[in-house]
Structure formats: structure tokens, C-alpha cells
Amino acid sequence: MGDLEAFRAEVRSWLEDNCPEEMRQPLASDQDHVWGGRQWEFSSDGQRVWFERMVEKGWTAPAWPIEYGGGGMTPAEHDVFKSEMKRINARSPVSNFGFWMLGPALLKFGSEEQKREHLPAIARGEIRWCQGYSEPNAGSDLASLKTSAEIDGDYFVVNGRKIWTSYADRADKMFCLVRTDPDAKKQAGISFILLDMESQGVSTRPIQLISGESPFCETFFDDVRVPRANLVGELNQGWTIAKYLLTHERDNIGGEPPGLLKGRDLAKMALEAIGADEAGRLDDPMLRADIARLEIDAMAFRALVEHTRAKAEAGEGVGARSAMLKYYGTELNKRRYNLMMDAMGGQGLEWEGERTSGGRYAREWLRSKGNSIEGGTSEIMLGIISSAVLELPKG
């Protein structure tokens, strides 16, 4: 414990000295988030300085091994680091699907050459990754995917189409599920490959959402040649990697302990919008009770997240429990945004205008509806929880 407290003191001192004040403020927009990659441009000196200092320390990926660009922290040290980051509300210096999903998959399934090629580049924010999983007829039933990869000498030749590929138009590379054995049963003929989005034959088309934003894309492959060295794991064994990676995706989508709306306090927002009663409380007892109930549920969820992550860092697999985190977290998020709209009233529905920063409340509320679809629908998550966690009989 003495060593751990000394580590805490070291981390705390370094963060206080090196984290710019700007990077301790809530995210105001998507541009405040550093995605990294070949195309990335910092929006402020604070972003750049914080990023460069954390990269130098290896703390963009604190729990990854040092030889792969990480900080080499033990699970206990990583917990200390996260708590100290949270203590000063420090923003993540850089993050994308390379950190959240591909990195853990490569650490477990990648070859040594693949780890040394890709992990340091992710940790340094040099490459931004996107995920090529869903297809027009293979969403919740992902194993029905049709995108093919035929072997031609030292290359795969990829043809097909992916959908809902988040930020594919801004990503440098993609980790992708392809069918390499069309005659095998669904899961048995799938492989996991890495491809460059600048490859000839790759094209993307943004999909506009109900919120008016376009973070998702359709991605098309027309005779795209991918080196066979970019196969992760064994040929036709990609489904094992896909399932492992999905646990990290679902943990990321649903597993961030809720309580704030992108840094905004829901109770404070409601108080400013509705006003206080004579006792100084929110002047709407029903909404006040709903917000209190949400915060209690959020605290319970936070405890579940920390318990699950502690087990994972101790070497126990998360497995189907990621479905619980995903379901609970996304449903809480939808409740949170519904309550925000209740508090804002008619102003919350404003679509344009300076008063609401271009309709941010309405747009974020509409975007939250997708949380229960992406990464596996809530209905699918309930099915997984029923069969794999509660072990209830099917039928």
C-alpha cells in the first residue's frame, strides 16, 4: 500500500503540473474530443500540449505494456491513475476505437509483429481506426455478414459493403470482419482483418441521422487488396476475436458511469430552467423525484461498472456481463436525456438558434435514442442476459 500511495502522490503532482486548465473543463462539443489520426488538427494549444505531454509519459494507454507505447501500469496503479484523472476532471488526451476496441483485441490475439506495428501508433494518436462489422442485412445477426475476402496469393481481395461504420469518412484504418469461407456455417467462415481506408476500391458515404448529424457511414469495398499479413488470429477464426472485441465495445457504450450530460449537471440545468421553491428546491416535485431516482440508479450502476472492471483487471473475463453494462448504461442515458427535455420544456425542442447552441438539447436527445441500437440492440442484450447470465431456459 505504501508503494501505491507513493505512486498516487507522483501521479497527482504530475497531473496538477501538466494538465492545462482548459483540459479540466467539460466537453462543449465533439471538437473538444481529440480523436487523433492522420487528418486530425488540434482546436487549441491546450489540446495539443495535453496530448503531447501524455504521449511522452505513455499515459494515453496507461495499462498497455511499455514496449507497445503504453504506461505499463498494474491494475491497481491504473485504478489510482483513473481516480486522479477524475479528481481534477481531466479530459482524455486522445481516444478512438483503436484504444477502446482494437487495442485490447490485438493484445490478446495479435502477432508480435502486429502489436509492434499498430499499438504504438494508436498510443501516439497517429492512426484513427473505425469498425467494419454491421452490414445492411447483418446487424443484430452479425454472423450473417456477406462481405467477402478471397485469397489471391499474398493478398485478400475484399468485396462488399458495411453500414453504420462510425466516422469511416475520417478514419485512417479499419478492423473488419469478412467471410473467408462461404461454405462454412455462419460463425465458422469469418476472419478478422485490418485494412487501410486509403486503399484503392474503398469508398464511404455519410448517413444523416435524425439529429441532423452524420457520424455514421456506409463503406463500400470494390476489389480491395489487403495483405494477408493483416489477418489477425487464424483464418476463419475471426468470430472469436469479434465476440471478445464486442465486450469492449459494449463496455464502452454503456459502461461509462453516468451522472452528467457531457459535463452538465442535470439537477442544475433543471433548477435554472424551472426555478426553485421557497425551500430552494427544484419547483417541480415530480421531476425532482425522477432526477433523484436517476442519480440513485446511476450510483448503483457506477458500482456495478467498477466491480466488473476490477474482475476484468484481475484476469476474470467480462463475457456476457458486458451485455448488462451495455443495457443498463444505455437505458439510463436515454432516461437522462428524457429528463433533460422535461426540464427544458419548449426551449429544449428549439432546433436552431444561439440560445441553445444550434439546438444542442434536441439534437443530443434524438442522438441518445441510438444508444439502445448500436453495439447490439437492447432486445438482443436482454436475450444474452437471460440465457448467459441468468441461465434461464429458452423457449
PLY file of the C-alpha trace (Angstrom):
ply
format ascii 1.0
element vertex 395
property float x
property float y
property float z
element edge 394
property int vertex1
property int vertex2
end_header
0.00 0.00 0.00
2.93 2.32 0.68
4.17 1.94 -2.89
0.67 2.59 -4.21
0.28 5.77 -2.16
3.67 6.96 -3.36
2.51 6.30 -6.91
-0.69 8.27 -6.23
1.32 11.21 -4.95
3.53 11.10 -8.05
0.55 10.96 -10.42
-1.31 13.70 -8.58
1.68 16.03 -8.62
2.36 15.40 -12.31
-1.27 15.94 -13.33
-1.51 19.17 -11.34
1.65 20.49 -13.00
0.91 19.31 -16.55
-2.84 19.26 -17.22
-3.89 22.66 -18.68
-6.88 24.29 -17.03
-8.72 24.17 -20.35
-8.45 20.38 -20.34
-10.20 20.17 -16.97
-13.40 21.72 -18.32
-16.44 19.73 -19.58
-16.57 18.90 -23.26
-18.66 21.52 -25.03
-18.74 19.84 -28.44
-17.34 16.94 -30.44
-14.40 19.12 -31.44
-13.28 19.21 -27.81
-12.63 15.48 -28.09
-9.24 14.56 -29.55
-9.69 11.66 -31.98
-6.17 11.63 -33.42
-5.17 10.23 -36.80
-3.56 11.47 -39.98
-6.22 14.12 -40.58
-6.51 15.42 -37.02
-5.97 19.12 -36.31
-5.95 20.40 -32.73
-8.54 23.07 -31.99
-6.45 24.73 -29.28
-2.97 24.89 -27.78
-4.36 23.28 -24.62
-5.44 20.20 -26.55
-2.05 19.89 -28.23
0.01 20.43 -25.08
-2.02 17.94 -23.03
-1.83 15.36 -25.82
1.93 15.72 -26.27
2.67 15.53 -22.56
0.56 12.42 -22.06
2.03 10.70 -25.12
5.52 11.34 -23.76
4.55 9.68 -20.46
2.87 6.72 -22.18
-0.34 7.62 -20.37
-2.63 7.74 -23.39
-2.80 3.93 -22.90
-1.70 3.67 -19.25
-2.33 -0.06 -18.80
-0.71 -1.19 -22.05
2.85 -2.60 -21.87
5.63 -0.04 -22.22
7.08 -1.83 -25.25
3.83 -1.14 -27.12
3.67 2.55 -26.27
1.72 2.27 -23.04
2.39 3.23 -19.45
2.93 -0.29 -18.12
0.68 0.30 -15.11
-0.54 -2.57 -12.97
-4.33 -2.89 -12.49
-4.03 -1.25 -9.05
-1.94 1.61 -10.44
-4.39 2.06 -13.31
-7.23 2.44 -10.79
-5.22 5.10 -8.96
-4.48 6.88 -12.24
-8.15 6.91 -13.24
-9.23 8.24 -9.86
-6.64 11.04 -10.01
-7.73 11.97 -13.54
-11.32 12.08 -12.33
-10.38 14.13 -9.26
-9.35 17.09 -11.41
-11.89 16.34 -14.19
-9.04 15.83 -16.66
-10.14 15.00 -20.18
-8.79 12.01 -22.05
-5.86 13.33 -24.14
-6.86 11.20 -27.15
-9.24 8.31 -27.74
-10.82 6.39 -30.58
-11.80 2.84 -31.46
-8.13 1.89 -31.54
-7.92 2.43 -27.79
-11.38 1.16 -26.86
-11.65 -1.95 -29.01
-8.82 -2.86 -31.38
-6.02 -2.40 -28.85
-7.36 -4.95 -26.34
-8.07 -7.39 -29.21
-4.52 -7.08 -30.59
-3.01 -7.53 -27.14
-4.87 -10.83 -26.83
-4.91 -12.18 -30.40
-2.38 -10.20 -32.46
1.02 -11.44 -33.55
4.10 -9.80 -32.09
4.67 -8.01 -35.40
1.11 -6.68 -35.40
1.37 -5.47 -31.82
4.61 -3.60 -32.51
3.28 -2.11 -35.74
-0.14 -0.94 -34.58
-0.25 -0.44 -30.81
2.43 2.28 -30.52
0.82 4.16 -33.41
-2.51 4.04 -31.61
-0.95 5.16 -28.32
0.74 8.10 -30.08
-2.55 9.14 -31.69
-1.11 8.69 -35.17
-3.83 6.39 -36.52
-7.60 6.65 -36.15
-9.48 3.38 -36.51
-13.07 2.56 -37.42
-15.01 -0.68 -37.08
-16.29 -2.69 -40.06
-18.87 -5.03 -38.53
-22.52 -4.36 -39.39
-23.95 -4.79 -42.88
-27.36 -3.89 -44.36
-28.59 -7.46 -43.72
-26.30 -8.33 -40.82
-26.93 -6.11 -37.83
-28.01 -7.91 -34.68
-27.46 -11.15 -36.62
-23.89 -10.14 -37.37
-22.80 -13.66 -38.26
-24.89 -13.37 -41.44
-22.36 -10.94 -42.92
-21.62 -11.28 -46.64
-18.57 -9.07 -47.26
-16.12 -11.49 -48.85
-12.35 -11.80 -48.78
-10.92 -14.19 -51.35
-7.29 -15.25 -51.18
-5.14 -14.21 -54.15
-1.51 -15.06 -53.46
-0.27 -12.83 -50.64
-3.48 -10.77 -50.60
-7.13 -10.91 -49.70
-9.44 -9.36 -52.31
-12.34 -7.77 -50.42
-15.77 -7.03 -51.89
-18.93 -5.97 -50.11
-20.50 -3.29 -48.02
-20.57 -2.22 -44.38
-23.04 0.11 -42.69
-23.13 2.23 -39.52
-19.33 2.47 -39.66
-18.80 5.33 -37.23
-16.50 8.06 -38.59
-15.38 5.89 -41.51
-15.01 9.05 -43.62
-12.45 10.39 -41.11
-10.66 7.18 -40.13
-7.27 6.06 -41.39
-7.76 2.32 -40.98
-10.49 -0.23 -40.29
-10.65 -3.50 -38.38
-13.09 -5.56 -40.38
-14.99 -8.84 -40.31
-15.05 -10.65 -43.66
-16.26 -14.00 -44.90
-13.34 -16.14 -46.00
-15.18 -19.47 -46.26
-18.62 -19.08 -47.89
-19.41 -22.78 -47.42
-18.84 -22.92 -43.66
-21.51 -22.36 -41.06
-22.11 -18.72 -40.18
-19.53 -18.09 -37.49
-17.03 -20.66 -38.74
-16.19 -18.90 -42.01
-15.42 -15.40 -40.71
-11.97 -13.78 -40.43
-10.73 -10.58 -38.77
-8.54 -8.35 -40.93
-7.02 -4.86 -40.82
-7.21 -2.58 -43.85
-6.15 0.92 -44.83
-9.02 3.27 -45.70
-6.85 4.87 -48.39
-6.64 1.55 -50.27
-7.87 1.62 -53.84
-11.50 0.47 -54.01
-12.58 1.77 -50.57
-15.25 4.47 -50.53
-17.55 5.91 -47.88
-20.87 7.76 -47.81
-22.09 9.55 -44.64
-25.55 8.71 -43.28
-27.51 11.65 -41.89
-29.24 10.87 -38.59
-32.48 12.20 -37.18
-30.36 14.57 -35.08
-29.03 16.18 -38.27
-25.51 14.88 -37.65
-23.65 12.33 -39.77
-21.19 10.35 -37.63
-22.14 7.06 -39.35
-21.25 5.97 -42.86
-21.81 3.29 -45.44
-18.49 1.81 -46.56
-18.02 0.06 -49.90
-15.28 -2.37 -50.96
-14.63 -2.95 -54.65
-11.77 -5.44 -55.23
-9.78 -4.01 -52.32
-6.43 -5.76 -51.95
-5.38 -6.36 -48.33
-2.07 -8.07 -47.43
-2.58 -11.48 -45.84
-0.22 -10.33 -43.10
-3.13 -8.15 -41.93
-5.09 -11.20 -40.82
-5.42 -11.17 -37.03
-5.52 -14.63 -35.47
-6.25 -17.70 -37.56
-8.07 -17.85 -40.88
-11.82 -18.45 -40.40
-11.49 -17.94 -36.63
-12.41 -14.25 -36.57
-15.69 -14.78 -34.72
-13.79 -15.49 -31.50
-11.99 -12.15 -31.83
-15.24 -10.42 -32.81
-17.01 -11.59 -29.64
-14.09 -10.53 -27.46
-13.98 -7.11 -29.08
-17.75 -6.65 -28.72
-17.44 -6.99 -24.95
-15.15 -3.93 -25.00
-17.48 -2.04 -27.35
-20.47 -2.69 -25.12
-18.48 -1.79 -22.04
-17.53 1.48 -23.72
-21.04 2.34 -24.95
-22.81 1.52 -21.72
-20.09 1.31 -19.14
-19.07 4.90 -18.50
-20.50 5.75 -15.09
-23.34 8.16 -15.85
-24.49 11.23 -13.96
-23.62 14.10 -16.29
-24.81 15.22 -19.69
-21.45 15.77 -21.37
-20.25 17.52 -18.25
-23.56 19.27 -17.43
-25.31 18.66 -14.14
-28.91 17.62 -14.82
-30.25 18.91 -11.48
-28.56 22.27 -12.00
-29.93 22.53 -15.55
-33.43 21.80 -14.30
-33.13 24.35 -11.50
-32.01 27.04 -13.94
-34.82 26.23 -16.37
-37.72 25.82 -13.89
-36.66 27.74 -10.79
-36.71 26.97 -7.07
-39.49 26.77 -4.49
-39.44 28.58 -1.14
-37.14 25.92 0.32
-34.64 26.32 -2.51
-35.56 23.01 -4.14
-36.48 22.41 -7.75
-40.02 23.77 -8.12
-41.40 20.58 -9.66
-41.69 17.74 -7.12
-42.36 15.04 -9.72
-39.33 15.96 -11.81
-37.28 16.36 -8.65
-38.14 12.81 -7.62
-37.38 11.47 -11.09
-33.95 13.11 -11.11
-33.19 11.76 -7.62
-34.24 8.28 -8.73
-32.00 8.52 -11.80
-28.98 9.60 -9.72
-29.51 6.72 -7.28
-29.68 4.27 -10.18
-26.57 5.89 -11.68
-24.65 5.35 -8.42
-25.71 1.71 -8.38
-24.61 1.38 -11.98
-21.27 3.02 -11.20
-20.69 0.41 -8.51
-21.51 -2.38 -10.98
-19.09 -0.93 -13.55
-16.24 -0.68 -11.06
-16.92 -4.20 -9.76
-16.92 -5.63 -13.29
-13.77 -3.80 -14.33
-11.98 -4.89 -11.17
-12.79 -8.51 -12.04
-11.59 -7.98 -15.60
-8.30 -6.45 -14.48
-7.84 -9.35 -12.08
-7.92 -11.71 -15.04
-11.57 -12.76 -14.94
-13.34 -12.45 -18.26
-16.19 -9.98 -18.57
-18.00 -12.13 -21.13
-21.77 -11.85 -21.14
-21.71 -9.36 -18.27
-20.82 -6.72 -20.84
-24.43 -7.07 -22.05
-25.63 -6.00 -18.60
-23.42 -2.91 -18.67
-24.49 -2.05 -22.18
-28.21 -2.45 -21.49
-28.23 -0.73 -18.10
-25.97 2.12 -19.22
-27.78 2.95 -22.45
-31.23 2.81 -20.88
-30.02 5.13 -18.10
-28.64 7.50 -20.71
-31.98 7.63 -22.52
-33.74 8.36 -19.24
-31.25 11.12 -18.51
-31.89 12.87 -21.82
-35.66 12.47 -21.47
-35.48 14.21 -18.10
-33.34 16.94 -19.63
-36.06 17.57 -22.20
-38.73 17.56 -19.46
-36.74 20.23 -17.63
-36.08 22.38 -20.70
-39.69 22.36 -21.89
-40.35 24.14 -25.18
-36.84 25.60 -25.24
-35.43 22.09 -25.38
-37.17 21.49 -28.72
-35.54 24.52 -30.34
-33.72 23.23 -33.44
-31.70 26.30 -34.35
-30.62 29.45 -32.58
-27.91 30.92 -30.41
-29.86 30.39 -27.18
-29.50 26.60 -27.42
-26.17 26.47 -29.31
-27.80 25.36 -32.53
-30.41 23.13 -30.93
-27.90 21.05 -28.95
-30.52 19.82 -26.46
-32.90 18.48 -29.10
-30.08 17.02 -31.18
-28.43 15.25 -28.23
-31.81 13.91 -27.06
-32.52 12.46 -30.50
-28.99 11.04 -30.74
-29.44 9.23 -27.41
-32.15 7.07 -28.99
-29.45 5.27 -30.97
-27.68 4.11 -27.79
-30.10 1.20 -27.48
-29.39 0.09 -31.07
-25.62 0.49 -31.58
-23.37 -2.24 -30.27
-26.34 -4.64 -30.10
-29.98 -3.70 -29.54
-31.44 -3.66 -26.03
-33.62 -6.62 -27.03
-30.56 -8.65 -28.02
-28.80 -7.64 -24.79
-31.78 -8.85 -22.74
-31.64 -12.17 -24.58
-27.94 -12.55 -23.76
-28.53 -11.65 -20.11
-31.40 -14.12 -19.90
-29.51 -17.08 -21.36
-25.85 -16.47 -20.48
-26.04 -14.57 -17.17
-29.30 -15.69 -15.53
-29.22 -19.08 -17.32
-32.97 -19.03 -17.86
-34.45 -21.72 -20.11
-35.02 -20.81 -23.75
-38.34 -21.05 -25.49
0 1
1 2
2 3
3 4
4 5
5 6
6 7
7 8
8 9
9 10
10 11
11 12
12 13
13 14
14 15
15 16
16 17
17 18
18 19
19 20
20 21
21 22
22 23
23 24
24 25
25 26
26 27
27 28
28 29
29 30
30 31
31 32
32 33
33 34
34 35
35 36
36 37
37 38
38 39
39 40
40 41
41 42
42 43
43 44
44 45
45 46
46 47
47 48
48 49
49 50
50 51
51 52
52 53
53 54
54 55
55 56
56 57
57 58
58 59
59 60
60 61
61 62
62 63
63 64
64 65
65 66
66 67
67 68
68 69
69 70
70 71
71 72
72 73
73 74
74 75
75 76
76 77
77 78
78 79
79 80
80 81
81 82
82 83
83 84
84 85
85 86
86 87
87 88
88 89
89 90
90 91
91 92
92 93
93 94
94 95
95 96
96 97
97 98
98 99
99 100
100 101
101 102
102 103
103 104
104 105
105 106
106 107
107 108
108 109
109 110
110 111
111 112
112 113
113 114
114 115
115 116
116 117
117 118
118 119
119 120
120 121
121 122
122 123
123 124
124 125
125 126
126 127
127 128
128 129
129 130
130 131
131 132
132 133
133 134
134 135
135 136
136 137
137 138
138 139
139 140
140 141
141 142
142 143
143 144
144 145
145 146
146 147
147 148
148 149
149 150
150 151
151 152
152 153
153 154
154 155
155 156
156 157
157 158
158 159
159 160
160 161
161 162
162 163
163 164
164 165
165 166
166 167
167 168
168 169
169 170
170 171
171 172
172 173
173 174
174 175
175 176
176 177
177 178
178 179
179 180
180 181
181 182
182 183
183 184
184 185
185 186
186 187
187 188
188 189
189 190
190 191
191 192
192 193
193 194
194 195
195 196
196 197
197 198
198 199
199 200
200 201
201 202
202 203
203 204
204 205
205 206
206 207
207 208
208 209
209 210
210 211
211 212
212 213
213 214
214 215
215 216
216 217
217 218
218 219
219 220
220 221
221 222
222 223
223 224
224 225
225 226
226 227
227 228
228 229
229 230
230 231
231 232
232 233
233 234
234 235
235 236
236 237
237 238
238 239
239 240
240 241
241 242
242 243
243 244
244 245
245 246
246 247
247 248
248 249
249 250
250 251
251 252
252 253
253 254
254 255
255 256
256 257
257 258
258 259
259 260
260 261
261 262
262 263
263 264
264 265
265 266
266 267
267 268
268 269
269 270
270 271
271 272
272 273
273 274
274 275
275 276
276 277
277 278
278 279
279 280
280 281
281 282
282 283
283 284
284 285
285 286
286 287
287 288
288 289
289 290
290 291
291 292
292 293
293 294
294 295
295 296
296 297
297 298
298 299
299 300
300 301
301 302
302 303
303 304
304 305
305 306
306 307
307 308
308 309
309 310
310 311
311 312
312 313
313 314
314 315
315 316
316 317
317 318
318 319
319 320
320 321
321 322
322 323
323 324
324 325
325 326
326 327
327 328
328 329
329 330
330 331
331 332
332 333
333 334
334 335
335 336
336 337
337 338
338 339
339 340
340 341
341 342
342 343
343 344
344 345
345 346
346 347
347 348
348 349
349 350
350 351
351 352
352 353
353 354
354 355
355 356
356 357
357 358
358 359
359 360
360 361
361 362
362 363
363 364
364 365
365 366
366 367
367 368
368 369
369 370
370 371
371 372
372 373
373 374
374 375
375 376
376 377
377 378
378 379
379 380
380 381
381 382
382 383
383 384
384 385
385 386
386 387
387 388
388 389
389 390
390 391
391 392
392 393
393 394
